[in-house]
Amino acid sequence: MSTTPKGLRLHIGFFGRRNVGKSSLLNAITRQHVSIVSDVAGTTTDPVEKPMELLPLGPVLFIDTAGIDEAGGLGALRVEKTRQALERTEIAVLVAEPEVWGEFEEGLLADFAAQETPVVVVINKTDKFAPDAELVARLRASKRRVVLASALKGLGLLELREALLELAPADFIDSPAIVGDLVGPGELAVLVVPIDKEAPKGRLILPQVQAIRDLLDSDALCMVVKERELRSALDRLKTPPKLVVTDSQAFLKVAADTPLDVPLTSFSILMARFKGDLTAQVEGTLAIERLRSGDRVLIAEACSHHPIGEDIGRVKIPRWLTQYSGVKLNFETVQGRDFPQDLASYKLVVHCGACMWNRRQMLSRILQCRHAGVPITNYGLTIAYSLGIFARALGPFPVALAGYRAMAGNGAH
């Protein structure tokens, strides 16, 4: 369980004022010394993450955020780090003291509501002070889960666990398939995995590994080949595969070698469905048609890596987009959690598949782009569109394909 990728864990964030016992509570529920505990307010500065197994949910990631009720430069930095943690939080734990509740806590509740993040309120340190009965009654009357706890004495921990189980999103408990539902038990998927200088030495990249595991979990068959061996592999099969999935960078060759009656898509497009909102990103892809000379395009990578000479985000996608649009575009790249708060100057955001993130974090970015009125797409969708095989790449997803054709008028790209 400890090797489960962070992006597949339920993200649970602890929020509140400085020195209300967030770190102590996290240490208590994990039964481990995860976060530094001190009587000095503001000990936690950067979010502290603890992956663990919370039965019966399975793999979760606890995030201990810094107290954000402080003014000044350091306080502003803590607020920014905590805001980024909120974007990937799927359940929020608001920790407060029995005798301290005001506009700050109400503001956090409003932030959670705006993000549609379920929240459990934990009144900590009840071994020292009696909780405000009127406050507890008011919160419970508003349908919020309230737990009376003491991290020091171990009180309320069971109730907190029960609240987290109750608030866990159904799509985490019933995890959606990555690709298995597109293939079916006993059917075959062919995965095309280029092995070149961009492939990590001695291993496959995460989406490829996850796709293989998902196919096995779905009782489907899986064949893994390089793009140069695809045609030979298909010729040897007695019956055509149910699906071919390729690395997006090999789309053109794989499309040429795959019969038209065999559905084809890419790992990145699978990630758009699994981690984000495929229909919204398909819609965003159509903004490529509206790009004009001098427009700014933001390339967003979820993880940080050392770019190589033919980096997909910095070289290949800009080249393909420029060739398709026929105009000079201004490309900018951001990595990790660095993402502009003001997106108004961008005409398009092209995001990676976000395989290292949880789905909520990717959905938060999509929502942020929507609020700014900026279309967002992803790597695989952008490549397929630029290379003229967009409709074919959407073939395995009838709803997304129908939406694309409705938005684009008739005729496939």
Backbone hydrogen bonds, N-H to C=O, Kabsch-Sander energy under -0.5 kcal/mol:
donor,donor_aa,acceptor,acceptor_aa,energy
4,T,1,M,-1.5
8,L,5,P,-1.7
9,R,6,K,-1.9
10,L,59,P,-1.7
11,H,9,R,-0.5
12,I,10,L,-0.6
12,I,61,L,-2.8
13,G,11,H,-0.5
13,G,91,I,-2.1
14,F,63,I,-3.1
15,F,13,G,-0.5
15,F,93,V,-3.1
17,R,95,V,-0.5
20,V,17,R,-1.0
25,L,21,G,-2.4
26,L,22,K,-2.4
27,N,23,S,-2.6
28,A,24,S,-2.1
29,I,25,L,-2.4
30,T,26,L,-2.0
31,R,27,N,-0.8
32,Q,27,N,-1.3
34,V,32,Q,-1.5
41,A,39,D,-0.5
43,T,40,V,-0.9
48,V,64,D,-2.4
50,K,62,F,-2.5
52,M,60,V,-2.2
54,L,52,M,-0.6
54,L,58,G,-2.9
55,L,53,E,-0.7
57,L,54,L,-1.3
58,G,54,L,-1.6
60,V,52,M,-3.0
61,L,10,L,-3.0
62,F,50,K,-2.5
63,I,12,I,-2.8
64,D,48,V,-3.2
64,D,62,F,-0.5
65,T,14,F,-1.6
65,T,63,I,-0.8
68,I,16,G,-0.9
75,G,71,A,-0.5
76,A,72,G,-2.4
77,L,73,G,-1.8
78,R,74,L,-2.2
79,V,75,G,-2.3
80,E,76,A,-2.0
81,K,77,L,-2.3
82,T,78,R,-2.7
83,R,79,V,-2.5
84,Q,80,E,-2.0
85,A,81,K,-1.7
86,L,82,T,-2.1
87,E,83,R,-1.4
88,R,84,Q,-0.6
88,R,85,A,-0.9
89,T,86,L,-1.3
90,E,11,H,-2.6
91,I,11,H,-1.6
92,A,118,P,-2.8
93,V,13,G,-3.2
94,L,92,A,-0.6
94,L,120,V,-1.9
95,V,15,F,-3.1
95,V,93,V,-0.7
96,A,122,V,-2.5
97,E,100,V,-0.5
100,V,97,E,-1.2
101,W,99,E,-0.5
106,E,102,G,-2.2
107,G,103,E,-2.5
108,L,104,F,-1.9
109,L,105,E,-2.3
110,A,106,E,-1.9
111,D,107,G,-2.2
112,F,108,L,-2.6
113,A,109,L,-2.2
114,A,110,A,-2.4
115,Q,111,D,-1.7
116,E,113,A,-0.9
117,T,112,F,-3.1
120,V,92,A,-2.4
121,V,145,R,-3.0
122,V,94,L,-2.9
122,V,120,V,-0.5
123,I,121,V,-0.6
123,I,147,V,-2.6
124,N,96,A,-2.8
124,N,122,V,-1.0
126,T,149,A,-2.2
128,K,125,K,-1.6
129,F,125,K,-1.7
132,D,98,P,-0.7
133,A,131,P,-0.8
136,V,132,D,-2.5
137,A,133,A,-2.4
138,R,134,E,-2.3
139,L,135,L,-2.7
140,R,136,V,-2.4
141,A,137,A,-2.1
142,S,138,R,-1.1
143,K,140,R,-1.6
144,R,139,L,-1.9
145,R,119,V,-0.8
147,V,121,V,-3.0
149,A,123,I,-2.9
149,A,147,V,-0.6
150,S,155,L,-2.1
154,G,150,S,-1.5
155,L,150,S,-1.8
157,L,154,G,-0.6
160,L,156,G,-2.1
161,R,157,L,-2.4
162,E,158,L,-2.4
163,A,159,E,-2.1
164,L,160,L,-2.3
165,L,161,R,-2.2
166,E,162,E,-2.1
167,L,163,A,-2.1
168,A,164,L,-1.0
172,F,169,P,-1.6
173,I,169,P,-1.6
174,D,170,A,-3.3
175,S,172,F,-0.6
175,S,173,I,-0.8
182,L,179,V,-1.5
183,V,179,V,-0.6
183,V,180,G,-1.0
184,G,180,G,-2.4
186,G,219,D,-3.1
187,E,184,G,-1.7
189,A,221,L,-1.9
190,V,243,L,-2.5
191,L,189,A,-0.6
191,L,223,M,-3.4
192,V,190,V,-0.5
192,V,245,V,-3.6
193,V,191,L,-0.7
193,V,225,V,-3.1
196,D,194,P,-0.6
199,A,196,D,-1.3
203,R,200,P,-1.6
208,Q,205,I,-0.6
209,V,205,I,-1.9
210,Q,206,L,-3.0
211,A,207,P,-2.1
212,I,208,Q,-2.1
213,R,209,V,-2.4
214,D,210,Q,-2.5
215,L,211,A,-2.3
216,L,212,I,-2.2
217,D,213,R,-2.7
218,S,214,D,-1.3
219,D,216,L,-1.7
220,A,215,L,-2.9
221,L,187,E,-3.7
223,M,189,A,-2.5
225,V,191,L,-2.6
225,V,223,M,-0.5
229,E,226,K,-1.1
230,L,227,E,-0.8
233,A,229,E,-2.3
234,L,230,L,-2.7
235,D,231,R,-2.0
236,R,232,S,-1.2
237,L,233,A,-0.6
237,L,234,L,-0.9
242,K,188,L,-2.6
243,L,188,L,-1.0
244,V,263,P,-2.1
245,V,190,V,-2.8
246,T,265,T,-2.1
247,D,192,V,-1.1
250,A,247,D,-2.1
251,F,248,S,-1.7
254,V,250,A,-2.5
255,A,251,F,-3.0
256,A,252,L,-1.9
257,D,253,K,-1.8
258,T,254,V,-1.2
262,V,259,P,-2.1
264,L,392,R,-0.6
265,T,244,V,-2.1
267,F,246,T,-1.8
270,L,266,S,-2.0
271,M,267,F,-2.1
272,A,268,S,-1.6
273,R,269,I,-1.5
274,F,270,L,-2.5
275,K,271,M,-3.3
276,G,271,M,-0.6
276,G,272,A,-0.9
281,Q,277,D,-2.1
282,V,278,L,-2.4
283,E,279,T,-2.2
284,G,280,A,-2.0
285,T,281,Q,-1.6
286,L,282,V,-0.9
286,L,283,E,-0.8
287,A,284,G,-1.6
288,I,285,T,-2.1
289,E,286,L,-1.5
290,R,287,A,-1.4
291,L,288,I,-1.2
294,G,328,K,-3.4
295,D,292,R,-2.3
296,R,345,S,-0.5
297,V,330,N,-3.0
298,L,348,L,-2.6
299,I,297,V,-0.6
299,I,332,E,-3.6
300,A,298,L,-0.6
300,A,350,V,-2.6
301,E,299,I,-0.5
301,E,334,V,-2.4
311,D,308,I,-1.4
315,V,311,D,-2.3
316,K,311,D,-2.0
317,I,312,I,-2.8
319,R,315,V,-2.0
320,W,316,K,-2.9
321,L,317,I,-2.9
322,T,318,P,-2.2
323,Q,319,R,-2.6
324,Y,320,W,-2.3
325,S,321,L,-2.8
326,G,322,T,-2.3
329,L,327,V,-0.6
330,N,295,D,-3.0
331,F,329,L,-0.7
332,E,297,V,-2.3
334,V,299,I,-2.3
336,G,301,E,-0.9
338,D,335,Q,-1.9
339,F,337,R,-0.8
343,L,341,Q,-0.8
346,Y,343,L,-2.2
347,K,296,R,-2.7
348,L,296,R,-0.9
349,V,375,P,-2.0
350,V,298,L,-3.2
351,H,349,V,-0.6
351,H,377,T,-2.5
352,C,300,A,-2.0
357,W,354,A,-1.4
362,M,358,N,-1.3
363,L,359,R,-2.7
364,S,360,R,-2.3
365,R,361,Q,-1.5
366,I,362,M,-2.2
367,L,363,L,-2.6
368,Q,364,S,-2.5
369,C,365,R,-2.4
370,R,366,I,-2.2
371,H,367,L,-2.5
372,A,368,Q,-1.5
373,G,369,C,-0.6
373,G,370,R,-1.0
374,V,369,C,-2.7
377,T,349,V,-2.7
379,Y,351,H,-2.0
382,T,378,N,-2.7
383,I,379,Y,-2.7
384,A,380,G,-2.5
385,Y,381,L,-2.3
386,S,382,T,-2.6
387,L,383,I,-2.0
388,G,385,Y,-1.1
389,I,384,A,-2.6
393,A,389,I,-2.2
394,L,390,F,-1.4
395,G,392,R,-1.3
397,F,394,L,-2.3
401,L,397,F,-2.6
402,A,398,P,-2.7
403,G,399,V,-2.3
404,Y,400,A,-2.3
405,R,401,L,-2.4
406,A,402,A,-2.1
407,M,403,G,-2.3
408,A,404,Y,-2.7
409,G,405,R,-0.6
